[in-house]
Amino acid sequence: MEFMGAERNESPQSEDMIETDTMVRHETASIVTEEHTPAAGLRPKKIASKRGRPSLKEIDINADLVQIPPDEILFQKQYYSIGQVAKWFRVNQSLVRYWETEFDILEPRKNRKGDRFFRPVDVKNLLLIYDLLRRRKFTLEGAKDYLKNAKKAEENFGMIQSLEKIKAFFLELKATL
């Protein structure tokens, strides 16, 4: 053991390497501390976590970003997977499964493996549920009661959707003028 230590101290190359290594460590440590120390009175930005439940502000922003294809394209296929439906609504698959258990109007087909396949009618019903819960801020119980009591809920929702398309068209027309 003494032999290795003595050899290390005697070689001039190893001392230079140790000095350069410690200098590099000190420089990188000062760079790291300079980047992470907040300026006078400023707080460092908090990194948003992608875990957990989204905030109400994020839900409001994403409520208008639903990307369901038009009816002509939607009704071309008989079934859609739960993953594809969840991507359209920008929600987790578990939330779609939860809504399926809570609302009777959602009845996706299941294969022997247990995979859920949504018909276009189920996607439209899911859009109605999404609209009630996310855009109009109904509670689960309130949305259930609304769907149960309002027989023309789907018809009203269809009219609202067509009016929103017309509104989007006029806004686009206004932007081009």
C-alpha positions in Angstrom: 0.0 0.0 0.0 2.8 2.4 0.8 4.4 1.7 -2.5 1.3 2.9 -4.5 1.0 6.0 -2.5 4.7 6.9 -2.7 4.6 6.3 -6.5 1.7 8.7 -6.8 3.4 11.5 -4.9 6.6 11.1 -6.9 5.2 11.4 -10.4 4.8 15.0 -11.5 2.1 14.1 -14.0 -0.3 12.9 -11.4 0.1 16.1 -9.3 -0.8 18.2 -12.4 -3.8 16.0 -13.1 -5.0 16.3 -9.5 -4.6 20.1 -9.6 -6.4 20.4 -12.9 -9.1 18.1 -11.7 -9.7 20.1 -8.6 -9.7 23.4 -10.6 -12.3 22.0 -13.0 -14.5 20.9 -10.1 -14.3 24.3 -8.5 -15.1 26.0 -11.8 -18.1 23.8 -12.5 -19.3 24.2 -8.9 -19.2 28.0 -9.2 -21.1 27.8 -12.5 -23.7 25.6 -11.0 -24.2 27.8 -8.0 -24.3 30.9 -10.2 -27.0 29.5 -12.4 -29.2 28.3 -9.5 -28.8 31.2 -7.1 -31.8 33.6 -7.6 -31.1 37.3 -8.3 -32.0 39.8 -5.7 -35.8 39.6 -5.2 -36.4 37.1 -8.0 -37.5 33.5 -7.5 -36.3 30.7 -9.6 -38.9 29.3 -12.0 -40.8 26.3 -10.6 -40.7 23.4 -13.0 -44.3 22.3 -13.6 -44.8 18.6 -12.7 -46.7 16.4 -15.1 -47.8 14.1 -12.4 -51.1 14.3 -10.5 -54.3 16.0 -11.3 -54.1 19.0 -13.7 -55.1 22.4 -12.4 -58.4 24.0 -13.2 -56.6 26.5 -15.5 -55.1 23.7 -17.5 -58.4 21.9 -17.8 -60.0 25.1 -19.1 -57.3 25.5 -21.7 -57.5 21.9 -22.8 -61.3 21.9 -22.9 -61.3 23.7 -26.2 -58.5 21.6 -27.8 -60.5 18.4 -28.3 -59.6 17.0 -31.7 -62.4 14.7 -32.7 -62.6 14.2 -36.5 -65.8 15.4 -38.3 -68.7 13.0 -38.5 -68.0 11.9 -42.1 -64.6 10.7 -41.0 -65.7 9.5 -37.6 -68.4 7.2 -38.9 -66.1 5.6 -41.5 -64.7 3.1 -38.9 -66.9 0.9 -36.7 -64.7 0.9 -33.6 -61.9 3.1 -32.1 -59.5 2.0 -29.4 -59.5 3.6 -26.0 -56.0 5.0 -26.6 -57.1 6.8 -29.7 -60.2 8.2 -28.0 -58.1 9.3 -25.1 -55.7 11.1 -27.4 -58.6 13.0 -29.1 -59.9 14.2 -25.7 -56.3 14.8 -24.3 -57.1 12.8 -21.2 -55.7 9.6 -19.6 -57.2 6.3 -20.6 -58.1 5.7 -16.9 -60.3 8.7 -17.0 -62.2 7.4 -20.0 -62.6 4.0 -18.2 -63.9 5.8 -15.1 -66.4 7.8 -17.1 -67.6 4.5 -18.6 -68.3 3.1 -15.2 -70.1 6.3 -14.0 -72.3 7.0 -17.1 -74.8 4.5 -18.4 -74.9 6.0 -21.9 -71.3 4.8 -22.6 -71.2 1.2 -23.6 -68.0 0.3 -25.4 -67.6 -3.2 -26.8 -65.1 -5.4 -25.1 -63.2 -8.3 -26.7 -62.2 -11.5 -24.9 -59.0 -9.9 -23.7 -61.0 -7.0 -22.1 -59.9 -4.2 -24.5 -62.5 -1.5 -25.0 -63.6 -0.5 -28.5 -65.7 2.7 -28.8 -68.3 3.0 -31.5 -68.7 6.5 -33.1 -72.0 6.8 -31.1 -70.0 6.2 -27.9 -67.5 8.9 -29.0 -70.3 11.4 -29.5 -71.7 10.5 -26.0 -68.2 10.9 -24.6 -68.0 14.3 -26.2 -71.3 15.2 -24.5 -70.0 14.0 -21.1 -66.7 15.8 -21.6 -68.6 19.0 -22.5 -70.7 18.8 -19.4 -67.8 18.0 -17.0 -65.0 20.1 -18.4 -66.5 23.1 -20.3 -69.7 23.6 -18.4 -68.2 22.6 -15.0 -70.9 20.1 -13.9 -70.2 17.7 -11.1 -70.5 14.0 -11.8 -73.8 13.8 -10.0 -75.0 17.0 -11.8 -74.0 15.6 -15.2 -75.8 12.3 -14.4 -79.0 14.1 -13.4 -78.8 16.3 -16.5 -78.5 13.4 -18.8 -81.3 11.5 -17.0 -83.8 14.4 -16.8 -83.1 16.3 -20.0 -84.4 14.1 -22.8 -83.3 16.5 -25.5 -79.8 16.9 -24.0 -78.1 15.3 -27.1 -80.2 17.4 -29.5 -79.3 20.6 -27.6 -75.7 19.6 -27.6 -75.8 19.1 -31.3 -77.2 22.6 -31.8 -74.5 24.1 -29.5 -71.8 22.3 -31.5 -73.1 23.6 -34.9 -73.3 27.1 -33.5 -69.7 26.9 -32.2 -68.6 25.9 -35.7 -70.4 28.8 -37.2 -68.8 31.1 -34.6 -65.4 29.8 -35.4 -66.0 30.3 -39.1 -67.0 34.0 -38.5 -64.0 34.6 -36.3 -61.7 33.2 -38.9 -63.4 35.3 -41.5 -63.0 38.4 -39.3 -59.3 37.7 -38.8 -58.7 37.6 -42.6 -60.4 41.0 -43.2 
